[in-house]
Amino acid sequence: MARKTGKNEEARQRSRDALLRAGADLLVEHATHKPFAALRLRSICAKADLSTGAFYLHWDNLDQYYQALVNYLIAGDKQIWTADFSALMELATAPAEASSLGAVARVADEDLRLLVANPFWDAVELMNLTLGRTQRYRESRAHAYQLIDQDTGRAYGAILEQLGREPRPPFGWDQIGTILQGLLEGLGLRYKIDPEAVSGSAEAPTGPYAIAAAAILAVLTQPIGDHKTVNEIIQGLLETPAQVPPASYPDEDIQDRATN
């Protein structure tokens, strides 16, 4: 059969795109309004290896359980992250390595490992993408993120302070924590799908997140007493010094520059 061309084909493509967009929208709407559709009492108890009687010791019905689960994941229950941040802070406050990059990299690599290994993280991210965006839960989720940013900033700040560095104004450790946490979560999601792209290798043992975190910290912090702005630092790194053609100098001047 000959393939349709012209206006008919364009209309066919438009209708196909519209149907796919509708499906994508409904997928998000369904996840937002009915995120617990797959959670049934018996499946929850079987997963926990407990009886339904144990369930009813805590909740009268599934609706109460759903609300408790949302509060646990969305409202930033510190039990989820306390152990991870304690381990990260212990590593960050240990004596710094001789290499500044090595000191940052060991904490950054562990930060990524802890995140992707946390058994609650997938569920938290799912909640962030659905209920966390609704008016009811957005404020509590934003507050939970702020606490995580503060802990992240404190951990990396502990390393940099050992190296004699401080935040470069107008940034503070909380803002730096926000940037690092955003980068960490993005690469953490990528790790779930394509771990090789985010992990170090024999040729480059320092992972991409560690390198990126170190680069960010190199720009957004400064040796104590330095007064360059963030924009000045970035501009200086991105600019290529102008190359003056050798012919524009007298021969003796070229020789002097070469020896100096």
C-alpha positions in Angstrom: 0.0 0.0 0.0 1.3 3.4 -1.0 2.2 5.6 2.0 0.0 8.7 2.4 1.7 12.0 1.7 0.8 15.6 1.9 -1.9 17.1 4.1 -3.3 13.6 5.0 0.1 12.5 6.3 0.5 15.8 8.3 -2.9 15.4 9.9 -2.1 11.8 10.7 1.1 12.8 12.4 -0.7 15.6 14.4 -3.3 13.2 15.6 -0.6 10.7 16.7 1.3 13.4 18.6 -1.9 14.6 20.3 -2.7 11.1 21.4 0.8 10.5 22.8 0.7 13.9 24.6 -2.7 13.0 26.1 -1.3 9.7 27.3 1.7 11.4 28.9 -0.6 13.9 30.7 -2.9 11.2 31.9 0.0 9.1 33.2 1.1 12.0 35.4 -2.5 12.9 36.4 -3.2 9.3 37.4 0.1 9.0 39.4 -0.7 12.3 41.1 -4.4 11.5 42.0 -4.1 7.8 42.5 -0.5 7.1 43.5 -1.5 4.1 45.8 -3.6 2.2 43.2 -1.1 -0.7 43.3 -1.0 -0.8 47.2 -3.3 -3.4 48.6 -3.5 -4.6 52.3 -2.4 -8.1 51.6 0.5 -7.2 49.3 1.8 -4.6 51.8 1.7 -7.2 54.6 3.3 -9.9 52.4 6.1 -7.5 51.4 6.7 -6.7 55.1 6.4 -10.4 56.0 3.8 -9.5 58.6 0.2 -10.4 59.2 -2.8 -8.2 58.6 -3.3 -8.2 62.4 0.1 -6.4 62.7 -1.1 -3.8 60.2 -4.2 -3.1 62.3 -2.1 -2.5 65.3 -1.0 0.7 63.6 -3.8 1.8 61.3 -7.6 1.4 61.2 -7.7 1.3 57.5 -5.7 1.8 54.3 -6.5 5.5 54.0 -4.8 6.1 57.3 -1.8 4.0 56.1 -1.6 6.0 52.8 -1.5 9.3 54.8 1.2 7.9 57.1 3.2 6.8 54.0 2.9 10.2 52.4 4.0 11.9 55.6 6.9 9.6 55.9 8.1 10.1 52.3 7.1 13.7 51.6 7.3 15.5 54.9 11.0 14.6 55.1 11.0 12.1 57.9 14.7 12.4 59.1 14.9 8.6 59.7 15.3 8.1 56.0 18.4 10.2 55.7 19.9 10.5 59.2 22.2 7.5 58.9 23.4 8.6 55.4 24.3 12.1 56.5 26.0 10.9 59.7 28.2 8.6 57.7 28.9 11.4 55.2 29.8 14.0 57.9 32.1 11.5 59.6 34.0 11.0 56.4 34.0 14.8 55.7 35.5 15.7 59.1 38.2 13.0 58.9 41.7 14.3 58.3 41.9 15.7 54.8 43.9 13.9 52.1 47.0 15.6 50.7 45.2 16.2 47.4 42.3 18.7 47.6 40.6 16.9 44.8 41.0 13.6 46.6 39.5 15.0 49.7 36.4 16.2 47.9 36.2 13.1 45.7 36.1 10.6 48.5 33.1 12.3 50.1 31.4 12.9 46.7 31.7 9.3 45.6 30.4 8.1 48.9 27.5 10.7 48.7 26.4 9.2 45.4 26.8 5.6 46.7 24.7 6.3 49.8 21.9 8.0 47.7 21.4 5.2 45.2 21.7 2.5 47.9 19.1 4.1 50.1 16.0 1.8 50.0 13.6 4.7 50.3 15.0 7.0 47.6 13.1 5.6 44.6 9.8 6.0 46.5 10.8 9.6 47.6 11.5 10.6 44.0 8.2 9.1 42.9 6.4 11.2 45.5 8.4 14.3 44.5 7.2 13.9 40.9 3.6 13.4 41.9 2.1 14.4 45.2 5.1 16.6 46.0 4.0 19.0 43.3 0.5 19.4 44.6 -0.6 22.4 46.7 -1.2 20.2 49.7 2.3 18.8 50.0 4.6 21.3 48.1 5.4 23.4 51.1 6.4 20.5 53.3 8.4 18.9 50.6 10.2 22.2 49.9 11.0 22.4 53.7 12.4 18.9 53.6 14.6 19.8 50.6 15.9 22.8 52.5 17.0 20.5 55.4 18.7 18.2 53.0 20.5 21.1 51.3 21.7 22.4 54.7 23.1 18.9 55.6 24.8 18.7 52.2 26.3 22.1 52.5 27.6 21.3 56.0 29.2 18.1 54.9 31.1 19.6 52.0 31.8 22.8 54.0 33.6 20.6 56.5 36.0 19.5 53.8 36.6 22.9 52.4 37.2 24.6 55.8 40.0 22.1 56.4 41.5 23.3 53.1 41.3 26.9 54.2 38.4 27.8 51.9 35.1 29.6 52.6 32.0 30.3 50.4 32.5 32.9 47.8 29.9 35.7 48.2 27.0 35.9 47.5 26.8 32.1 48.0 26.6 30.4 51.4 26.9 26.7 52.3 23.2 26.2 52.1 23.0 27.5 48.5 26.1 25.4 47.6 24.3 22.5 49.1 21.3 23.1 46.9 23.4 23.1 43.8 25.3 19.9 44.7 22.1 18.2 45.8 20.4 18.9 42.5 23.4 17.6 40.6 23.6 14.5 42.8 19.9 13.6 42.3 20.2 14.1 38.6 23.2 11.8 38.3 21.6 9.4 40.8 18.6 9.0 38.5 20.9 8.4 35.6 22.8 5.8 37.6 19.6 3.8 38.1 19.4 3.5 34.3 23.0 3.6 33.1 25.4 3.1 36.0 28.5 3.0 33.8 28.0 6.5 32.6 28.1 7.8 36.2 30.7 5.6 37.7 34.5 5.9 37.7 36.7 3.6 35.6 40.2 2.1 35.7 41.3 4.9 33.4 39.4 7.6 35.3 38.8 6.4 38.9 37.3 9.7 40.0 33.7 9.6 39.1 31.8 12.3 37.1 29.9 13.5 40.1 33.1 13.9 42.2 34.8 15.8 39.3 31.7 18.1 38.9 31.3 18.6 42.6 35.0 19.6 42.9 34.7 22.0 40.0 31.6 23.7 41.5 33.3 24.0 44.9 36.5 25.4 43.3 34.4 28.2 41.8 31.9 28.8 44.6 34.4 28.8 47.4 37.6 30.9 47.8 40.7 31.0 49.9 40.1 33.1 53.0 40.9 36.7 52.1 40.3 36.4 48.4 37.8 38.9 47.1 37.1 38.0 43.5 33.4 37.5 42.6 31.9 34.3 41.2 31.4 36.0 37.9 35.0 37.1 37.7 36.2 33.6 38.5 34.0 32.0 35.8 34.9 34.7 33.3 38.6 34.1 33.9 38.2 30.4 33.4 36.2 30.6 30.2 38.2 33.3 28.5 41.1 32.3 26.3 44.0 34.7 26.5 44.5 36.7 23.2 47.2 35.3 21.1 49.3 38.0 19.5 50.9 37.0 16.2 54.8 36.8 16.6 55.3 39.0 13.6 53.9 41.9 15.5 56.9 41.9 17.8 60.5 42.9 17.0 62.8 39.9 16.8 64.6 40.8 20.0 61.3 41.3 21.9 60.3 37.8 20.8 63.5 36.4 22.1 63.1 38.2 25.4 59.6 36.8 25.9 60.7 33.3 25.1 63.4 33.4 27.7 61.2 35.0 30.3 
